[in-house]
Amino acid sequence: MLIRVDPASSTPLFEQVAQSVRTALANGEAGAGERLPAARELAASLDMNVHTVLHAYQLLRDEGILELRRGRGAILTGGADGVGQLTDRVAELVAEAKRLGVGATTLTTMITKAY
């Protein structure tokens, strides 16, 4: 799994790391049981502070997507399957919106309002 960040973005780096992992799960590029890079290794490869990566990993842990264990590292959990299920449900929602003639902009507005 490739984790990407944009240092010029207004989104905090830790959130970009977490979002990159979520995106990989949603796209099927990663799944439950997969090990993420060690925080130090990822921080070095992204040229950022290790605490920033740890913050992202802790956020993902709190969301039930990641399990952190000393000596084992960061492993995607069964909660990661929930992201895949959500992706399937979103695909169903988009298909239903198309069937009803609801455009992407309107659907996005509806989702944003509901969220």
Backbone as CSV, one residue per row, in Angstrom:
resi,resn,N_x,N_y,N_z,CA_x,CA_y,CA_z,C_x,C_y,C_z
1,MET,0.843,-1.169,0.000,0.000,0.000,0.000,0.889,1.233,0.000
2,LEU,0.548,2.170,-0.841,1.307,3.406,-0.969,0.578,4.509,-0.208
3,ILE,1.256,5.133,0.741,0.678,6.218,1.517,1.245,7.518,0.982
4,ARG,0.334,8.432,0.633,0.753,9.704,0.038,0.262,10.867,0.894
5,VAL,1.064,11.937,0.912,0.670,13.178,1.570,1.063,14.353,0.690
6,ASP,0.388,15.474,0.903,0.696,16.704,0.186,1.077,17.755,1.225
7,PRO,2.372,18.039,1.384,2.805,19.005,2.393,2.207,20.401,2.197
8,ALA,1.776,20.735,0.994,1.216,22.049,0.713,-0.275,22.132,1.049
9,SER,-0.892,21.005,1.340,-2.325,20.985,1.632,-2.625,21.606,2.992
10,SER,-3.828,22.154,3.127,-4.247,22.710,4.411,-4.705,21.615,5.376
11,THR,-4.910,20.404,4.866,-5.284,19.271,5.704,-4.062,18.825,6.501
12,PRO,-4.220,18.638,7.823,-3.075,18.208,8.634,-2.470,16.900,8.100
13,LEU,-1.166,16.776,8.231,-0.463,15.601,7.700,-0.973,14.299,8.310
14,PHE,-1.253,14.304,9.622,-1.720,13.064,10.252,-3.047,12.622,9.637
15,GLU,-3.914,13.586,9.307,-5.195,13.253,8.694,-4.992,12.751,7.271
16,GLN,-4.014,13.291,6.562,-3.712,12.819,5.211,-3.224,11.373,5.234
17,VAL,-2.394,11.043,6.217,-1.909,9.657,6.347,-3.089,8.738,6.619
18,ALA,-3.935,9.117,7.582,-5.098,8.293,7.929,-6.027,8.146,6.724
19,GLN,-6.255,9.234,6.001,-7.134,9.178,4.836,-6.555,8.303,3.736
20,SER,-5.254,8.317,3.594,-4.608,7.470,2.593,-4.855,5.992,2.904
21,VAL,-4.801,5.636,4.183,-5.069,4.249,4.589,-6.539,3.915,4.346
22,ARG,-7.435,4.823,4.723,-8.867,4.592,4.493,-9.161,4.403,3.006
23,THR,-8.533,5.223,2.182,-8.733,5.134,0.733,-8.244,3.795,0.199
24,ALA,-7.090,3.351,0.680,-6.558,2.057,0.247,-7.521,0.928,0.619
25,LEU,-8.140,1.034,1.786,-9.134,0.034,2.196,-10.352,0.088,1.289
26,ALA,-10.826,1.287,1.028,-12.026,1.453,0.207,-11.804,0.974,-1.221
27,ASN,-10.588,1.138,-1.730,-10.272,0.725,-3.101,-9.867,-0.737,-3.199
28,GLY,-9.778,-1.414,-2.064,-9.383,-2.819,-2.071,-7.885,-3.024,-2.195
29,GLU,-7.094,-1.954,-2.058,-5.639,-2.066,-2.130,-5.054,-2.632,-0.842
30,ALA,-5.852,-2.642,0.223,-5.417,-3.162,1.521,-6.604,-3.855,2.168
31,GLY,-6.312,-4.775,3.081,-7.389,-5.499,3.744,-6.999,-5.930,5.144
32,ALA,-7.950,-6.504,5.847,-7.735,-6.952,7.216,-6.554,-7.910,7.286
33,GLY,-5.731,-7.733,8.318,-4.566,-8.578,8.523,-3.294,-8.021,7.917
34,GLU,-3.437,-7.023,7.055,-2.254,-6.434,6.426,-1.503,-5.557,7.426
35,ARG,-0.195,-5.655,7.376,0.662,-4.878,8.277,1.053,-3.569,7.598
36,LEU,0.935,-2.474,8.351,1.379,-1.176,7.854,2.841,-0.976,8.219
37,PRO,3.516,-0.072,7.542,4.923,0.184,7.868,5.056,0.682,9.312
38,ALA,6.188,0.387,9.921,6.464,0.915,11.258,6.426,2.436,11.193
39,ALA,6.002,3.058,12.285,5.851,4.516,12.314,7.147,5.219,11.944
40,ARG,8.263,4.753,12.476,9.555,5.390,12.168,9.896,5.260,10.693
41,GLU,9.653,4.084,10.147,9.941,3.827,8.734,9.071,4.712,7.830
42,LEU,7.774,4.788,8.148,6.879,5.603,7.345,7.220,7.084,7.472
43,ALA,7.523,7.519,8.681,7.904,8.918,8.897,9.140,9.276,8.084
44,ALA,10.111,8.388,8.076,11.335,8.640,7.317,11.047,8.704,5.815
45,SER,10.205,7.796,5.325,9.929,7.774,3.885,9.096,8.976,3.448
46,LEU,8.268,9.517,4.355,7.447,10.683,4.018,8.080,11.993,4.464
47,ASP,9.248,11.895,5.076,9.980,13.056,5.568,9.125,13.880,6.537
48,MET,8.614,13.188,7.564,7.811,13.862,8.582,8.162,13.317,9.956
49,ASN,7.660,13.965,10.971,7.933,13.576,12.344,7.225,12.260,12.669
50,VAL,7.880,11.404,13.411,7.304,10.110,13.776,6.018,10.288,14.582
51,HIS,5.933,11.360,15.367,4.725,11.590,16.161,3.515,11.903,15.285
52,THR,3.742,12.465,14.124,2.662,12.725,13.178,2.087,11.405,12.681
53,VAL,2.952,10.462,12.345,2.502,9.138,11.899,1.795,8.418,13.044
54,LEU,2.357,8.497,14.238,1.726,7.853,15.389,0.339,8.441,15.652
55,HIS,0.197,9.744,15.463,-1.112,10.392,15.622,-2.115,9.798,14.621
56,ALA,-1.690,9.637,13.381,-2.555,9.035,12.355,-2.912,7.601,12.732
57,TYR,-1.936,6.830,13.164,-2.180,5.442,13.549,-3.135,5.368,14.740
58,GLN,-2.986,6.272,15.695,-3.886,6.278,16.852,-5.311,6.650,16.441
59,LEU,-5.437,7.572,15.503,-6.751,7.935,14.980,-7.418,6.726,14.328
60,LEU,-6.668,6.008,13.517,-7.194,4.810,12.862,-7.520,3.720,13.881
61,ARG,-6.721,3.624,14.940,-7.003,2.667,16.011,-8.321,3.021,16.687
62,ASP,-8.522,4.300,16.964,-9.753,4.750,17.617,-10.984,4.504,16.740
63,GLU,-10.795,4.482,15.434,-11.884,4.214,14.489,-12.122,2.714,14.315
64,GLY,-11.271,1.885,14.930,-11.424,0.438,14.825,-10.854,-0.148,13.550
65,ILE,-10.038,0.616,12.852,-9.469,0.170,11.578,-8.105,-0.463,11.764
66,LEU,-7.429,-0.102,12.842,-6.036,-0.490,13.040,-5.832,-1.005,14.459
67,GLU,-4.968,-1.974,14.579,-4.579,-2.503,15.884,-3.095,-2.218,16.073
68,LEU,-2.770,-1.584,17.186,-1.373,-1.281,17.495,-0.906,-2.178,18.619
69,ARG,0.162,-2.923,18.359,0.737,-3.795,19.383,2.243,-3.637,19.390
70,ARG,2.759,-3.456,20.571,4.203,-3.333,20.725,4.865,-4.608,20.223
71,GLY,5.818,-4.445,19.339,6.532,-5.594,18.800,5.905,-6.167,17.537
72,ARG,4.594,-5.974,17.365,3.908,-6.467,16.171,3.672,-5.378,15.152
73,GLY,3.634,-4.147,15.626,3.414,-3.029,14.720,1.951,-2.712,14.528
74,ALA,1.635,-2.107,13.414,0.275,-1.676,13.086,-0.333,-2.633,12.074
75,ILE,-1.464,-3.228,12.456,-2.115,-4.223,11.604,-3.561,-3.816,11.387
76,LEU,-4.002,-3.864,10.142,-5.395,-3.567,9.831,-6.275,-4.651,10.430
77,THR,-7.360,-4.243,11.070,-8.218,-5.191,11.790,-9.464,-5.541,10.998
78,GLY,-10.319,-6.312,11.628,-11.605,-6.656,11.042,-12.458,-5.427,10.791
79,GLY,-12.205,-4.341,11.548,-12.921,-3.090,11.320,-12.674,-2.572,9.915
80,ALA,-11.554,-3.000,9.336,-11.245,-2.605,7.964,-12.270,-3.183,6.998
81,ASP,-12.866,-4.326,7.354,-13.893,-4.922,6.510,-15.119,-4.024,6.427
82,GLY,-15.373,-3.267,7.500,-16.492,-2.338,7.509,-16.343,-1.265,6.452
83,VAL,-15.110,-0.842,6.199,-14.867,0.155,5.159,-15.220,-0.443,3.803
84,GLY,-14.851,-1.688,3.591,-15.191,-2.363,2.334,-16.696,-2.495,2.161
85,GLN,-17.399,-2.807,3.251,-18.859,-2.905,3.197,-19.474,-1.554,2.894
86,LEU,-18.917,-0.515,3.492,-19.407,0.834,3.230,-19.195,1.207,1.763
87,THR,-18.062,0.815,1.222,-17.780,1.069,-0.195,-18.832,0.401,-1.070
88,ASP,-19.198,-0.824,-0.735,-20.232,-1.537,-1.493,-21.576,-0.813,-1.404
89,ARG,-21.898,-0.328,-0.218,-23.167,0.371,-0.027,-23.192,1.701,-0.777
90,VAL,-22.043,2.371,-0.825,-21.959,3.622,-1.584,-22.179,3.331,-3.071
91,ALA,-21.577,2.255,-3.560,-21.769,1.880,-4.967,-23.242,1.618,-5.252
92,GLU,-23.929,0.975,-4.310,-25.370,0.729,-4.470,-26.135,2.048,-4.483
93,LEU,-25.759,2.961,-3.597,-26.404,4.270,-3.532,-26.227,5.034,-4.847
94,VAL,-25.027,5.011,-5.390,-24.754,5.697,-6.654,-25.580,5.072,-7.779
95,ALA,-25.656,3.755,-7.804,-26.445,3.080,-8.840,-27.921,3.473,-8.730
96,GLU,-28.429,3.538,-7.501,-29.825,3.926,-7.300,-30.050,5.383,-7.706
97,ALA,-29.103,6.258,-7.377,-29.210,7.666,-7.762,-29.240,7.800,-9.289
98,LYS,-28.397,7.043,-9.972,-28.390,7.080,-11.443,-29.722,6.598,-12.001
99,ARG,-30.252,5.528,-11.389,-31.531,4.990,-11.840,-32.643,6.020,-11.702
100,LEU,-32.567,6.832,-10.632,-33.582,7.848,-10.374,-33.309,9.172,-11.087
101,GLY,-32.154,9.264,-11.753,-31.811,10.481,-12.478,-31.245,11.585,-11.601
102,VAL,-30.741,11.210,-10.424,-30.140,12.190,-9.517,-28.682,12.361,-9.916
103,GLY,-28.272,13.600,-10.178,-26.911,13.881,-10.616,-25.905,13.772,-9.477
104,ALA,-24.635,13.700,-9.849,-23.547,13.546,-8.874,-23.494,14.731,-7.908
105,THR,-23.690,15.934,-8.411,-23.640,17.125,-7.560,-24.764,17.093,-6.528
106,THR,-25.959,16.743,-6.966,-27.095,16.662,-6.049,-26.888,15.566,-5.012
107,LEU,-26.394,14.425,-5.451,-26.145,13.321,-4.520,-25.074,13.721,-3.501
108,THR,-24.029,14.365,-3.974,-22.972,14.822,-3.066,-23.532,15.805,-2.044
109,THR,-24.360,16.715,-2.480,-24.981,17.683,-1.576,-25.850,16.964,-0.539
110,MET,-26.595,15.974,-0.978,-27.451,15.213,-0.066,-26.619,14.478,0.994
111,ILE,-25.518,13.882,0.560,-24.657,13.143,1.480,-24.002,14.100,2.466
112,THR,-23.505,15.221,1.954,-22.856,16.215,2.810,-23.830,16.736,3.863
113,LYS,-25.054,17.010,3.448,-26.065,17.513,4.375,-26.396,16.459,5.446
114,ALA,-26.489,15.208,5.031,-26.815,14.139,5.981,-25.671,13.840,6.928
115,TYR,-24.454,14.059,6.466,-23.277,13.752,7.265,-23.095,14.805,8.343
